[in-house]
Amino acid sequence: MHLQLPAGRTALVLGVFALLSSTALANNAPYDGTGFIIQGPNCVLYQDDLTGQIYGNGDAGGYGGFGVGDHVHIVSDQYPCFLFPCTANACIGSITLIESFGAGQDPTTPFCFGDGSSMACPCANHSALGADEGCANSTGSGAKLTATGSSFVADDNVVLHVEGARDSQPGVFVQGRTQIETPFRDGLLCMGNSTERLQVVFTDASGAADSSVSLVTAGAISPGDTVHYQLWYRDPVVSPCGTGSNLSSAGTLTWQ
């Protein structure tokens, strides 16, 4: 059967007997390893990074409060104590979070806000302090960029999200390899050379837009790359500074 893993991972489980017969599962052998908490067909499971094997945790407490999408470090002195299937007795000694890719988790670090805290907006069209938005557009507030997905290149599932842009207008998601902060149009340009135009999008009636292309492919990304993302969007006729366009806040992502 196939399991749908977090961050785009898919594993083939050959069967319970194959898992239990592995020499890696010697009774009472200690375990010190890392892996992902994943959603199985009937319960939440754990997949070891090194071996790819999948185990269950019958403990009612689950995985120490961590959930699907979390990359964790597990230590146990009674391995295998969290075996497949779901009803196994659990005896995890300790579990700590390495990184989370669960629903709603943002793999980017936001920067370049239009609140005047680091760089003045072109015509003093500042957004609210602490809102983490770009410079204010004709709606009176700024556009905010966030993301969801995994920072692993192999997963290639990062989606960029923008809210607060001008409604029903075109925009383009852009990527840059250099972090800058300079006035541009009605906003702040937050990345420099080399740059890539990733995808043209249209905002919806609320001024929101999402990317739908592979950022890895469109941005020529390799593990170890640090890049910066932003949306450049139209704000015609009544834009605060009269240039007809603005930019969202930005986010930095270091790919693994």
C-alpha positions as CSV (number, residue, x, y, z in Angstrom):
1,M,0.0,0.0,0.0
2,H,1.1,3.6,-0.5
3,L,1.2,6.2,2.3
4,Q,0.9,9.9,1.6
5,L,3.8,11.5,3.5
6,P,4.2,15.2,4.6
7,A,6.1,17.5,2.3
8,G,5.3,15.4,-0.8
9,R,7.1,12.2,0.4
10,T,5.6,8.9,-0.7
11,A,6.7,5.5,0.7
12,L,5.9,2.0,-0.4
13,V,5.2,-0.3,2.6
14,L,5.8,-3.8,1.6
15,G,4.0,-5.2,4.6
16,V,4.1,-5.6,8.3
17,F,6.1,-8.8,8.3
18,A,8.8,-7.3,6.1
19,L,9.1,-4.4,8.6
20,L,9.2,-6.6,11.7
21,S,11.8,-9.0,10.2
22,S,14.4,-6.4,9.6
23,T,17.6,-6.8,11.4
24,A,17.4,-3.1,12.3
25,L,14.5,-4.0,14.6
26,A,16.3,-6.2,17.1
27,N,14.4,-6.3,20.4
28,N,15.7,-4.1,23.2
29,A,18.3,-2.5,20.9
30,P,18.6,1.3,21.5
31,Y,17.4,3.8,18.9
32,D,18.7,7.3,18.2
33,G,17.5,8.7,14.9
34,T,15.5,11.2,13.0
35,G,12.5,11.0,10.8
36,F,9.2,12.5,9.8
37,I,5.8,12.1,11.4
38,I,3.5,11.1,8.6
39,Q,-0.2,10.3,8.1
40,G,-0.8,6.6,7.6
41,P,-4.1,4.9,6.4
42,N,-5.4,4.5,10.0
43,C,-3.1,6.4,12.3
44,V,-0.2,8.7,12.5
45,L,3.2,7.0,11.8
46,Y,6.9,7.7,11.9
47,Q,9.4,7.2,9.0
48,D,13.1,6.9,9.7
49,D,15.3,9.2,7.6
50,L,18.1,6.6,7.2
51,T,16.3,3.4,6.5
52,G,13.0,4.7,5.2
53,Q,11.1,2.2,7.4
54,I,7.8,3.2,8.8
55,Y,6.6,2.6,12.4
56,G,3.6,3.3,14.5
57,N,3.2,4.6,18.0
58,G,0.3,3.2,20.1
59,D,0.8,5.7,22.9
60,A,-2.4,7.7,23.4
61,G,-0.1,10.7,23.8
62,G,1.1,10.3,20.3
63,Y,4.5,11.9,19.5
64,G,5.0,14.3,22.3
65,G,2.6,16.9,20.9
66,F,4.2,17.0,17.5
67,G,2.2,16.1,14.4
68,V,2.1,15.3,10.8
69,G,4.7,17.2,8.8
70,D,7.1,17.5,11.8
71,H,10.7,16.4,11.4
72,V,11.8,15.0,14.8
73,H,14.7,13.4,16.7
74,I,13.6,10.3,18.7
75,V,15.7,8.5,21.3
76,S,14.7,5.2,23.0
77,D,16.5,2.6,25.0
78,Q,14.0,-0.2,24.2
79,Y,13.9,-0.1,20.4
80,P,11.7,-1.3,18.7
81,C,9.0,0.1,21.0
82,F,7.1,2.1,18.4
83,L,6.5,-0.5,15.7
84,F,3.9,-0.7,13.0
85,P,0.9,-1.1,13.3
86,C,-0.9,1.5,15.3
87,T,-1.7,-0.7,18.3
88,A,1.9,-1.2,19.3
89,N,3.0,-0.2,22.8
90,A,5.1,2.9,22.8
91,C,8.1,3.7,24.9
92,I,9.8,6.7,23.3
93,G,12.4,8.0,25.6
94,S,12.6,11.5,24.2
95,I,11.4,13.4,21.2
96,T,12.5,16.8,20.0
97,L,11.5,18.9,17.0
98,I,14.1,19.5,14.3
99,E,11.9,21.4,11.8
100,S,8.2,21.6,11.1
101,F,6.5,21.3,7.7
102,G,3.0,20.9,9.0
103,A,-0.1,22.6,7.6
104,G,0.3,26.4,7.8
105,Q,4.0,26.3,8.5
106,D,6.0,29.0,6.7
107,P,9.5,28.0,5.5
108,T,10.5,31.6,4.7
109,T,11.8,34.3,6.9
110,P,9.8,37.5,6.3
111,F,11.6,40.9,5.8
112,C,11.4,44.2,3.9
113,F,8.3,45.7,5.6
114,G,6.7,48.9,4.4
115,D,6.1,50.3,7.9
116,G,9.0,52.7,7.7
117,S,11.0,50.8,10.4
118,S,14.1,50.3,8.1
119,M,13.4,52.0,4.8
120,A,10.9,54.8,4.0
121,C,8.3,54.0,1.4
122,P,8.5,56.2,-1.7
123,C,5.8,58.7,-0.8
124,A,5.5,58.0,3.0
125,N,2.8,55.5,2.1
126,H,3.7,53.3,5.1
127,S,1.7,50.3,6.2
128,A,0.9,49.6,9.9
129,L,3.8,48.9,12.2
130,G,3.9,45.2,13.0
131,A,1.6,44.2,10.1
132,D,4.5,42.7,8.2
133,E,3.1,44.1,4.9
134,G,4.7,46.0,2.0
135,C,4.1,49.7,1.5
136,A,0.5,50.8,1.5
137,N,-1.4,50.5,-1.8
138,S,-4.7,52.2,-2.8
139,T,-6.6,50.0,-0.3
140,G,-4.9,51.8,2.6
141,S,-2.8,48.8,3.6
142,G,0.0,46.7,2.1
143,A,0.4,43.3,0.6
144,K,1.9,40.5,2.7
145,L,3.8,37.5,1.3
146,T,3.9,34.2,3.1
147,A,4.6,30.6,2.0
148,T,3.8,27.0,2.9
149,G,5.6,23.8,2.1
150,S,9.0,22.1,2.7
151,S,12.4,23.7,2.2
152,F,13.7,20.4,0.8
153,V,14.4,20.7,-3.0
154,A,13.4,17.1,-3.5
155,D,9.9,17.8,-2.2
156,D,9.4,20.8,-4.5
157,N,6.1,21.8,-2.9
158,V,6.5,25.4,-1.7
159,V,3.6,27.6,-2.5
160,L,3.9,31.4,-2.2
161,H,0.8,33.3,-0.9
162,V,0.0,37.0,-1.0
163,E,-2.9,38.8,0.6
164,G,-3.7,42.5,0.7
165,A,-2.8,43.4,-2.9
166,R,-5.1,45.3,-5.2
167,D,-8.0,43.1,-6.2
168,S,-8.4,41.6,-9.7
169,Q,-5.1,42.8,-10.9
170,P,-2.1,41.0,-12.5
171,G,1.2,40.5,-10.7
172,V,4.3,38.6,-11.0
173,F,6.1,36.5,-8.4
174,V,9.8,37.3,-8.5
175,Q,12.9,35.7,-7.1
176,G,16.3,37.3,-6.3
177,R,19.6,36.0,-5.1
178,T,20.7,39.2,-3.4
179,Q,18.8,40.8,-0.5
180,I,18.3,44.6,-1.0
181,E,15.8,47.2,0.1
182,T,15.3,50.2,-2.2
183,P,12.3,52.3,-3.2
184,F,10.7,51.1,-6.4
185,R,7.4,52.3,-7.9
186,D,5.0,52.6,-4.9
187,G,6.9,50.1,-2.8
188,L,10.2,48.6,-1.8
189,L,12.2,46.3,-4.0
190,C,13.7,43.7,-1.7
191,M,15.9,41.5,-4.0
192,G,18.5,42.0,-6.6
193,N,20.6,40.1,-9.2
194,S,20.4,37.6,-10.3
195,T,16.6,37.7,-10.5
196,E,13.9,35.5,-12.0
197,R,10.3,36.2,-12.9
198,L,8.7,33.0,-11.6
199,Q,5.0,33.3,-12.5
200,V,2.4,35.8,-13.6
201,V,-0.8,35.6,-11.5
202,F,-4.0,37.5,-11.1
203,T,-5.3,38.5,-7.7
204,D,-8.8,37.5,-6.7
205,A,-11.6,39.8,-5.4
206,S,-9.9,40.0,-2.0
207,G,-6.5,40.9,-3.4
208,A,-5.0,37.4,-2.8
209,A,-2.9,35.2,-5.1
210,D,-1.0,32.0,-4.9
211,S,1.8,30.5,-6.9
212,S,1.2,27.3,-8.8
213,V,4.5,26.6,-10.6
214,S,7.5,24.6,-9.4
215,L,9.7,27.2,-7.6
216,V,12.6,24.8,-7.9
217,T,12.3,24.6,-11.7
218,A,11.3,28.2,-12.3
219,G,14.0,29.5,-10.0
220,A,16.8,27.0,-11.0
221,I,17.1,26.0,-7.3
222,S,19.7,23.7,-5.9
223,P,20.2,22.5,-2.3
224,G,22.0,25.2,-0.3
225,D,20.6,28.1,-2.3
226,T,19.3,31.1,-0.4
227,V,16.8,33.2,-2.4
228,H,14.3,35.9,-1.7
229,Y,10.7,36.1,-3.0
230,Q,8.2,39.0,-3.6
231,L,5.1,39.9,-5.6
232,W,5.2,42.9,-7.9
233,Y,1.6,43.8,-8.7
234,R,-0.5,46.5,-10.5
235,D,-2.3,49.2,-8.5
236,P,-3.6,51.4,-11.3
237,V,-4.9,54.9,-11.5
238,V,-5.3,55.6,-7.8
239,S,-2.0,54.2,-6.4
240,P,-0.7,56.4,-3.5
241,C,2.5,57.5,-5.3
242,G,0.9,57.5,-8.8
243,T,3.3,54.9,-10.4
244,G,0.6,52.3,-10.9
245,S,2.3,49.4,-9.2
246,N,3.5,48.2,-5.8
247,L,5.3,45.3,-4.1
248,S,4.5,43.0,-1.3
249,S,6.7,42.3,1.7
250,A,9.4,39.7,1.0
251,G,10.5,36.3,2.3
252,T,13.9,34.6,2.4
253,L,14.2,30.8,1.9
254,T,17.3,28.7,2.3
255,W,16.7,25.5,0.4
256,Q,18.0,22.1,1.7
